[in-house]
């Protein structure tokens, strides 16, 4: 179980940096003209779903 949690944390760190790089390319989510494409939002939301399970 501990190894599984460490694995999840490691993946979250990787996807967090991926998400940041993705946002740098498309601009900030908070600025009205920019909406990140779905591939920017998906990784973290999928991971959070897995953590809840």
CHARMM internal coordinates of N, CA and C (Angstrom, degrees):
IC EDIT
DIST 1 N 1 CA 1.4716
DIST 1 CA 1 C 1.5247
ANGL 1 N 1 CA 1 C 110.81
DIST 1 C 2 N 1.3436
ANGL 1 CA 1 C 2 N 116.34
DIHE 1 N 1 CA 1 C 2 N -43.03
DIST 2 N 2 CA 1.4653
ANGL 1 C 2 N 2 CA 119.35
DIHE 1 CA 1 C 2 N 2 CA -179.55
DIST 2 CA 2 C 1.5243
ANGL 2 N 2 CA 2 C 110.70
DIHE 1 C 2 N 2 CA 2 C -62.04
DIST 2 C 3 N 1.3348
ANGL 2 CA 2 C 3 N 115.73
DIHE 2 N 2 CA 2 C 3 N -42.38
DIST 3 N 3 CA 1.4672
ANGL 2 C 3 N 3 CA 119.99
DIHE 2 CA 2 C 3 N 3 CA 179.12
DIST 3 CA 3 C 1.5272
ANGL 3 N 3 CA 3 C 110.59
DIHE 2 C 3 N 3 CA 3 C -61.49
DIST 3 C 4 N 1.3291
ANGL 3 CA 3 C 4 N 116.73
DIHE 3 N 3 CA 3 C 4 N -37.37
DIST 4 N 4 CA 1.4574
ANGL 3 C 4 N 4 CA 120.90
DIHE 3 CA 3 C 4 N 4 CA -179.92
DIST 4 CA 4 C 1.5280
ANGL 4 N 4 CA 4 C 110.18
DIHE 3 C 4 N 4 CA 4 C -65.73
DIST 4 C 5 N 1.3199
ANGL 4 CA 4 C 5 N 116.80
DIHE 4 N 4 CA 4 C 5 N -41.81
DIST 5 N 5 CA 1.4677
ANGL 4 C 5 N 5 CA 120.64
DIHE 4 CA 4 C 5 N 5 CA 179.15
DIST 5 CA 5 C 1.5313
ANGL 5 N 5 CA 5 C 110.39
DIHE 4 C 5 N 5 CA 5 C -65.49
DIST 5 C 6 N 1.3302
ANGL 5 CA 5 C 6 N 116.64
DIHE 5 N 5 CA 5 C 6 N -42.56
DIST 6 N 6 CA 1.4677
ANGL 5 C 6 N 6 CA 120.03
DIHE 5 CA 5 C 6 N 6 CA 177.59
DIST 6 CA 6 C 1.5250
ANGL 6 N 6 CA 6 C 110.36
DIHE 5 C 6 N 6 CA 6 C -61.33
DIST 6 C 7 N 1.3146
ANGL 6 CA 6 C 7 N 116.01
DIHE 6 N 6 CA 6 C 7 N -39.23
DIST 7 N 7 CA 1.4628
ANGL 6 C 7 N 7 CA 121.87
DIHE 6 CA 6 C 7 N 7 CA 178.35
DIST 7 CA 7 C 1.5286
ANGL 7 N 7 CA 7 C 110.17
DIHE 6 C 7 N 7 CA 7 C -61.40
DIST 7 C 8 N 1.3393
ANGL 7 CA 7 C 8 N 116.14
DIHE 7 N 7 CA 7 C 8 N -43.96
DIST 8 N 8 CA 1.4698
ANGL 7 C 8 N 8 CA 120.88
DIHE 7 CA 7 C 8 N 8 CA 179.55
DIST 8 CA 8 C 1.5257
ANGL 8 N 8 CA 8 C 110.49
DIHE 7 C 8 N 8 CA 8 C -63.73
DIST 8 C 9 N 1.3346
ANGL 8 CA 8 C 9 N 116.76
DIHE 8 N 8 CA 8 C 9 N -43.85
DIST 9 N 9 CA 1.4713
ANGL 8 C 9 N 9 CA 120.64
DIHE 8 CA 8 C 9 N 9 CA -179.83
DIST 9 CA 9 C 1.5319
ANGL 9 N 9 CA 9 C 109.87
DIHE 8 C 9 N 9 CA 9 C -62.62
DIST 9 C 10 N 1.3347
ANGL 9 CA 9 C 10 N 115.97
DIHE 9 N 9 CA 9 C 10 N -43.24
DIST 10 N 10 CA 1.4663
ANGL 9 C 10 N 10 CA 120.97
DIHE 9 CA 9 C 10 N 10 CA 179.10
DIST 10 CA 10 C 1.5290
ANGL 10 N 10 CA 10 C 110.59
DIHE 9 C 10 N 10 CA 10 C -60.39
DIST 10 C 11 N 1.3102
ANGL 10 CA 10 C 11 N 115.91
DIHE 10 N 10 CA 10 C 11 N -44.08
DIST 11 N 11 CA 1.4657
ANGL 10 C 11 N 11 CA 120.16
DIHE 10 CA 10 C 11 N 11 CA 179.97
DIST 11 CA 11 C 1.5243
ANGL 11 N 11 CA 11 C 110.56
DIHE 10 C 11 N 11 CA 11 C -65.85
DIST 11 C 12 N 1.3210
ANGL 11 CA 11 C 12 N 116.51
DIHE 11 N 11 CA 11 C 12 N -38.87
DIST 12 N 12 CA 1.4608
ANGL 11 C 12 N 12 CA 120.40
DIHE 11 CA 11 C 12 N 12 CA 178.49
DIST 12 CA 12 C 1.5272
ANGL 12 N 12 CA 12 C 110.42
DIHE 11 C 12 N 12 CA 12 C -61.63
DIST 12 C 13 N 1.3372
ANGL 12 CA 12 C 13 N 117.00
DIHE 12 N 12 CA 12 C 13 N -43.08
DIST 13 N 13 CA 1.4666
ANGL 12 C 13 N 13 CA 120.35
DIHE 12 CA 12 C 13 N 13 CA 177.52
DIST 13 CA 13 C 1.5262
ANGL 13 N 13 CA 13 C 110.93
DIHE 12 C 13 N 13 CA 13 C -60.04
DIST 13 C 14 N 1.3271
ANGL 13 CA 13 C 14 N 116.73
DIHE 13 N 13 CA 13 C 14 N -44.63
DIST 14 N 14 CA 1.4684
ANGL 13 C 14 N 14 CA 120.75
DIHE 13 CA 13 C 14 N 14 CA 179.31
DIST 14 CA 14 C 1.5157
ANGL 14 N 14 CA 14 C 110.94
DIHE 13 C 14 N 14 CA 14 C -62.35
DIST 14 C 15 N 1.3321
ANGL 14 CA 14 C 15 N 115.94
DIHE 14 N 14 CA 14 C 15 N -46.40
DIST 15 N 15 CA 1.4609
ANGL 14 C 15 N 15 CA 119.08
DIHE 14 CA 14 C 15 N 15 CA -176.89
DIST 15 CA 15 C 1.5189
ANGL 15 N 15 CA 15 C 111.45
DIHE 14 C 15 N 15 CA 15 C -70.80
DIST 15 C 16 N 1.3370
ANGL 15 CA 15 C 16 N 116.98
DIHE 15 N 15 CA 15 C 16 N -28.61
DIST 16 N 16 CA 1.4592
ANGL 15 C 16 N 16 CA 120.44
DIHE 15 CA 15 C 16 N 16 CA 176.97
DIST 16 CA 16 C 1.5315
ANGL 16 N 16 CA 16 C 109.93
DIHE 15 C 16 N 16 CA 16 C -64.26
DIST 16 C 17 N 1.3326
ANGL 16 CA 16 C 17 N 116.65
DIHE 16 N 16 CA 16 C 17 N -44.62
DIST 17 N 17 CA 1.4615
ANGL 16 C 17 N 17 CA 118.85
DIHE 16 CA 16 C 17 N 17 CA 179.68
DIST 17 CA 17 C 1.5340
ANGL 17 N 17 CA 17 C 110.55
DIHE 16 C 17 N 17 CA 17 C -69.00
DIST 17 C 18 N 1.3248
ANGL 17 CA 17 C 18 N 116.36
DIHE 17 N 17 CA 17 C 18 N -35.18
DIST 18 N 18 CA 1.4668
ANGL 17 C 18 N 18 CA 120.34
DIHE 17 CA 17 C 18 N 18 CA 175.51
DIST 18 CA 18 C 1.5339
ANGL 18 N 18 CA 18 C 110.12
DIHE 17 C 18 N 18 CA 18 C -61.89
DIST 18 C 19 N 1.3342
ANGL 18 CA 18 C 19 N 115.25
DIHE 18 N 18 CA 18 C 19 N -44.29
DIST 19 N 19 CA 1.4632
ANGL 18 C 19 N 19 CA 121.85
DIHE 18 CA 18 C 19 N 19 CA -179.55
DIST 19 CA 19 C 1.5216
ANGL 19 N 19 CA 19 C 110.65
DIHE 18 C 19 N 19 CA 19 C -61.86
DIST 19 C 20 N 1.3518
ANGL 19 CA 19 C 20 N 117.15
DIHE 19 N 19 CA 19 C 20 N -42.62
DIST 20 N 20 CA 1.4699
ANGL 19 C 20 N 20 CA 121.06
DIHE 19 CA 19 C 20 N 20 CA 178.55
DIST 20 CA 20 C 1.5220
ANGL 20 N 20 CA 20 C 111.73
DIHE 19 C 20 N 20 CA 20 C -63.31
DIST 20 C 21 N 1.3424
ANGL 20 CA 20 C 21 N 116.65
DIHE 20 N 20 CA 20 C 21 N -44.66
DIST 21 N 21 CA 1.4728
ANGL 20 C 21 N 21 CA 120.21
DIHE 20 CA 20 C 21 N 21 CA 178.93
DIST 21 CA 21 C 1.5146
ANGL 21 N 21 CA 21 C 109.93
DIHE 20 C 21 N 21 CA 21 C -61.63
DIST 21 C 22 N 1.3260
ANGL 21 CA 21 C 22 N 115.56
DIHE 21 N 21 CA 21 C 22 N -41.59
DIST 22 N 22 CA 1.4589
ANGL 21 C 22 N 22 CA 121.26
DIHE 21 CA 21 C 22 N 22 CA 179.89
DIST 22 CA 22 C 1.5242
ANGL 22 N 22 CA 22 C 110.28
DIHE 21 C 22 N 22 CA 22 C -61.88
DIST 22 C 23 N 1.3205
ANGL 22 CA 22 C 23 N 116.91
DIHE 22 N 22 CA 22 C 23 N -44.73
DIST 23 N 23 CA 1.4607
ANGL 22 C 23 N 23 CA 120.31
DIHE 22 CA 22 C 23 N 23 CA -179.62
DIST 23 CA 23 C 1.5179
ANGL 23 N 23 CA 23 C 111.87
DIHE 22 C 23 N 23 CA 23 C -65.30
DIST 23 C 24 N 1.3431
ANGL 23 CA 23 C 24 N 117.31
DIHE 23 N 23 CA 23 C 24 N -35.97
DIST 24 N 24 CA 1.4655
ANGL 23 C 24 N 24 CA 119.67
DIHE 23 CA 23 C 24 N 24 CA 178.21
DIST 24 CA 24 C 1.5205
ANGL 24 N 24 CA 24 C 110.20
DIHE 23 C 24 N 24 CA 24 C -59.94
DIST 24 C 25 N 1.3408
ANGL 24 CA 24 C 25 N 116.31
DIHE 24 N 24 CA 24 C 25 N -36.05
DIST 25 N 25 CA 1.4604
ANGL 24 C 25 N 25 CA 120.04
DIHE 24 CA 24 C 25 N 25 CA -179.29
DIST 25 CA 25 C 1.5169
ANGL 25 N 25 CA 25 C 111.79
DIHE 24 C 25 N 25 CA 25 C -69.60
DIST 25 C 26 N 1.3322
ANGL 25 CA 25 C 26 N 117.33
DIHE 25 N 25 CA 25 C 26 N -40.03
DIST 26 N 26 CA 1.4662
ANGL 25 C 26 N 26 CA 119.30
DIHE 25 CA 25 C 26 N 26 CA -172.58
DIST 26 CA 26 C 1.5274
ANGL 26 N 26 CA 26 C 113.48
DIHE 25 C 26 N 26 CA 26 C -100.06
DIST 26 C 27 N 1.3196
ANGL 26 CA 26 C 27 N 117.36
DIHE 26 N 26 CA 26 C 27 N -6.54
DIST 27 N 27 CA 1.4654
ANGL 26 C 27 N 27 CA 120.37
DIHE 26 CA 26 C 27 N 27 CA -177.69
DIST 27 CA 27 C 1.5171
ANGL 27 N 27 CA 27 C 111.07
DIHE 26 C 27 N 27 CA 27 C 96.99
DIST 27 C 28 N 1.2865
ANGL 27 CA 27 C 28 N 116.00
DIHE 27 N 27 CA 27 C 28 N 172.21
DIST 28 N 28 CA 1.4592
ANGL 27 C 28 N 28 CA 120.75
DIHE 27 CA 27 C 28 N 28 CA -176.54
DIST 28 CA 28 C 1.5230
ANGL 28 N 28 CA 28 C 111.51
DIHE 27 C 28 N 28 CA 28 C -73.99
DIST 28 C 29 N 1.3289
ANGL 28 CA 28 C 29 N 115.46
DIHE 28 N 28 CA 28 C 29 N 142.19
DIST 29 N 29 CA 1.4764
ANGL 28 C 29 N 29 CA 121.06
DIHE 28 CA 28 C 29 N 29 CA 177.02
DIST 29 CA 29 C 1.5226
ANGL 29 N 29 CA 29 C 110.79
DIHE 28 C 29 N 29 CA 29 C -62.52
DIST 29 C 30 N 1.3276
ANGL 29 CA 29 C 30 N 116.68
DIHE 29 N 29 CA 29 C 30 N -31.01
DIST 30 N 30 CA 1.4577
ANGL 29 C 30 N 30 CA 120.57
DIHE 29 CA 29 C 30 N 30 CA -170.70
DIST 30 CA 30 C 1.5235
ANGL 30 N 30 CA 30 C 112.80
DIHE 29 C 30 N 30 CA 30 C -79.11
DIST 30 C 31 N 1.3251
ANGL 30 CA 30 C 31 N 116.37
DIHE 30 N 30 CA 30 C 31 N -16.70
DIST 31 N 31 CA 1.4632
ANGL 30 C 31 N 31 CA 117.75
DIHE 30 CA 30 C 31 N 31 CA 179.25
DIST 31 CA 31 C 1.5286
ANGL 31 N 31 CA 31 C 109.41
DIHE 30 C 31 N 31 CA 31 C -83.88
DIST 31 C 32 N 1.3299
ANGL 31 CA 31 C 32 N 117.34
DIHE 31 N 31 CA 31 C 32 N 125.64
DIST 32 N 32 CA 1.4681
ANGL 31 C 32 N 32 CA 121.12
DIHE 31 CA 31 C 32 N 32 CA -173.33
DIST 32 CA 32 C 1.5305
ANGL 32 N 32 CA 32 C 116.11
DIHE 31 C 32 N 32 CA 32 C -49.30
DIST 32 C 33 N 1.3453
ANGL 32 CA 32 C 33 N 119.79
DIHE 32 N 32 CA 32 C 33 N -40.94
DIST 33 N 33 CA 1.4692
ANGL 32 C 33 N 33 CA 116.67
DIHE 32 CA 32 C 33 N 33 CA -176.50
DIST 33 CA 33 C 1.5249
ANGL 33 N 33 CA 33 C 113.54
DIHE 32 C 33 N 33 CA 33 C -67.16
DIST 33 C 34 N 1.3376
ANGL 33 CA 33 C 34 N 117.46
DIHE 33 N 33 CA 33 C 34 N -21.18
DIST 34 N 34 CA 1.4631
ANGL 33 C 34 N 34 CA 119.73
DIHE 33 CA 33 C 34 N 34 CA -173.84
DIST 34 CA 34 C 1.5138
ANGL 34 N 34 CA 34 C 111.34
DIHE 33 C 34 N 34 CA 34 C -104.45
DIST 34 C 35 N 1.3218
ANGL 34 CA 34 C 35 N 114.71
DIHE 34 N 34 CA 34 C 35 N 131.80
DIST 35 N 35 CA 1.4591
ANGL 34 C 35 N 35 CA 119.41
DIHE 34 CA 34 C 35 N 35 CA 168.11
DIST 35 CA 35 C 1.5207
ANGL 35 N 35 CA 35 C 106.16
DIHE 34 C 35 N 35 CA 35 C -127.61
DIST 35 C 36 N 1.3357
ANGL 35 CA 35 C 36 N 116.73
DIHE 35 N 35 CA 35 C 36 N 121.44
DIST 36 N 36 CA 1.4600
ANGL 35 C 36 N 36 CA 116.78
DIHE 35 CA 35 C 36 N 36 CA -178.26
DIST 36 CA 36 C 1.5231
ANGL 36 N 36 CA 36 C 110.34
DIHE 35 C 36 N 36 CA 36 C -64.79
DIST 36 C 37 N 1.3124
ANGL 36 CA 36 C 37 N 117.71
DIHE 36 N 36 CA 36 C 37 N 141.76
DIST 37 N 37 CA 1.4613
ANGL 36 C 37 N 37 CA 119.81
DIHE 36 CA 36 C 37 N 37 CA 176.51
DIST 37 CA 37 C 1.5233
ANGL 37 N 37 CA 37 C 110.04
DIHE 36 C 37 N 37 CA 37 C -61.52
DIST 37 C 38 N 1.3261
ANGL 37 CA 37 C 38 N 115.91
DIHE 37 N 37 CA 37 C 38 N 162.60
DIST 38 N 38 CA 1.4668
ANGL 37 C 38 N 38 CA 120.22
DIHE 37 CA 37 C 38 N 38 CA -175.09
DIST 38 CA 38 C 1.5293
ANGL 38 N 38 CA 38 C 111.35
DIHE 37 C 38 N 38 CA 38 C -57.76
DIST 38 C 39 N 1.3443
ANGL 38 CA 38 C 39 N 118.29
DIHE 38 N 38 CA 38 C 39 N -31.43
DIST 39 N 39 CA 1.4702
ANGL 38 C 39 N 39 CA 118.19
DIHE 38 CA 38 C 39 N 39 CA -178.83
DIST 39 CA 39 C 1.5216
ANGL 39 N 39 CA 39 C 112.42
DIHE 38 C 39 N 39 CA 39 C -67.99
DIST 39 C 40 N 1.3324
ANGL 39 CA 39 C 40 N 117.85
DIHE 39 N 39 CA 39 C 40 N -14.33
DIST 40 N 40 CA 1.4635
ANGL 39 C 40 N 40 CA 120.26
DIHE 39 CA 39 C 40 N 40 CA 174.66
DIST 40 CA 40 C 1.5226
ANGL 40 N 40 CA 40 C 111.07
DIHE 39 C 40 N 40 CA 40 C -80.96
DIST 40 C 41 N 1.3073
ANGL 40 CA 40 C 41 N 115.90
DIHE 40 N 40 CA 40 C 41 N -35.13
DIST 41 N 41 CA 1.4660
ANGL 40 C 41 N 41 CA 119.29
DIHE 40 CA 40 C 41 N 41 CA -176.51
DIST 41 CA 41 C 1.5219
ANGL 41 N 41 CA 41 C 111.76
DIHE 40 C 41 N 41 CA 41 C -84.41
DIST 41 C 42 N 1.3283
ANGL 41 CA 41 C 42 N 115.74
DIHE 41 N 41 CA 41 C 42 N -32.65
DIST 42 N 42 CA 1.4597
ANGL 41 C 42 N 42 CA 120.42
DIHE 41 CA 41 C 42 N 42 CA -168.91
DIST 42 CA 42 C 1.5422
ANGL 42 N 42 CA 42 C 116.04
DIHE 41 C 42 N 42 CA 42 C -59.29
DIST 42 C 43 N 1.3348
ANGL 42 CA 42 C 43 N 119.75
DIHE 42 N 42 CA 42 C 43 N -49.77
DIST 43 N 43 CA 1.4686
ANGL 42 C 43 N 43 CA 118.66
DIHE 42 CA 42 C 43 N 43 CA -171.50
DIST 43 CA 43 C 1.5251
ANGL 43 N 43 CA 43 C 113.75
DIHE 42 C 43 N 43 CA 43 C -55.11
DIST 43 C 44 N 1.3260
ANGL 43 CA 43 C 44 N 117.89
DIHE 43 N 43 CA 43 C 44 N -48.76
DIST 44 N 44 CA 1.4615
ANGL 43 C 44 N 44 CA 120.44
DIHE 43 CA 43 C 44 N 44 CA -177.10
DIST 44 CA 44 C 1.5200
ANGL 44 N 44 CA 44 C 111.62
DIHE 43 C 44 N 44 CA 44 C -67.71
DIST 44 C 45 N 1.3347
ANGL 44 CA 44 C 45 N 117.23
DIHE 44 N 44 CA 44 C 45 N -41.40
DIST 45 N 45 CA 1.4610
ANGL 44 C 45 N 45 CA 118.94
DIHE 44 CA 44 C 45 N 45 CA -177.94
DIST 45 CA 45 C 1.5296
ANGL 45 N 45 CA 45 C 110.19
DIHE 44 C 45 N 45 CA 45 C -66.16
DIST 45 C 46 N 1.3251
ANGL 45 CA 45 C 46 N 117.53
DIHE 45 N 45 CA 45 C 46 N -38.41
DIST 46 N 46 CA 1.4595
ANGL 45 C 46 N 46 CA 120.20
DIHE 45 CA 45 C 46 N 46 CA 177.21
DIST 46 CA 46 C 1.5235
ANGL 46 N 46 CA 46 C 110.76
DIHE 45 C 46 N 46 CA 46 C -64.31
DIST 46 C 47 N 1.3153
ANGL 46 CA 46 C 47 N 116.11
DIHE 46 N 46 CA 46 C 47 N -40.26
DIST 47 N 47 CA 1.4565
ANGL 46 C 47 N 47 CA 119.83
DIHE 46 CA 46 C 47 N 47 CA -179.27
DIST 47 CA 47 C 1.5261
ANGL 47 N 47 CA 47 C 111.17
DIHE 46 C 47 N 47 CA 47 C -67.36
DIST 47 C 48 N 1.3274
ANGL 47 CA 47 C 48 N 116.60
DIHE 47 N 47 CA 47 C 48 N -41.55
DIST 48 N 48 CA 1.4613
ANGL 47 C 48 N 48 CA 119.83
DIHE 47 CA 47 C 48 N 48 CA 178.51
DIST 48 CA 48 C 1.5272
ANGL 48 N 48 CA 48 C 110.53
DIHE 47 C 48 N 48 CA 48 C -62.08
DIST 48 C 49 N 1.3184
ANGL 48 CA 48 C 49 N 115.70
DIHE 48 N 48 CA 48 C 49 N -36.32
DIST 49 N 49 CA 1.4606
ANGL 48 C 49 N 49 CA 120.43
DIHE 48 CA 48 C 49 N 49 CA 176.35
DIST 49 CA 49 C 1.5350
ANGL 49 N 49 CA 49 C 110.07
DIHE 48 C 49 N 49 CA 49 C -62.55
DIST 49 C 50 N 1.3188
ANGL 49 CA 49 C 50 N 116.84
DIHE 49 N 49 CA 49 C 50 N -43.29
DIST 50 N 50 CA 1.4650
ANGL 49 C 50 N 50 CA 121.16
DIHE 49 CA 49 C 50 N 50 CA 179.06
DIST 50 CA 50 C 1.5192
ANGL 50 N 50 CA 50 C 111.26
DIHE 49 C 50 N 50 CA 50 C -63.68
DIST 50 C 51 N 1.3460
ANGL 50 CA 50 C 51 N 116.82
DIHE 50 N 50 CA 50 C 51 N -38.69
DIST 51 N 51 CA 1.4653
ANGL 50 C 51 N 51 CA 120.26
DIHE 50 CA 50 C 51 N 51 CA -179.76
DIST 51 CA 51 C 1.5361
ANGL 51 N 51 CA 51 C 110.11
DIHE 50 C 51 N 51 CA 51 C -65.12
DIST 51 C 52 N 1.3311
ANGL 51 CA 51 C 52 N 116.51
DIHE 51 N 51 CA 51 C 52 N -40.03
DIST 52 N 52 CA 1.4605
ANGL 51 C 52 N 52 CA 120.04
DIHE 51 CA 51 C 52 N 52 CA 178.60
DIST 52 CA 52 C 1.5222
ANGL 52 N 52 CA 52 C 111.39
DIHE 51 C 52 N 52 CA 52 C -60.35
DIST 52 C 53 N 1.3281
ANGL 52 CA 52 C 53 N 116.20
DIHE 52 N 52 CA 52 C 53 N -38.65
DIST 53 N 53 CA 1.4661
ANGL 52 C 53 N 53 CA 120.89
DIHE 52 CA 52 C 53 N 53 CA 177.40
DIST 53 CA 53 C 1.5257
ANGL 53 N 53 CA 53 C 107.65
DIHE 52 C 53 N 53 CA 53 C -69.26
END
COOR INIT
IC SEED 1 N 1 CA 1 C
IC BUILD
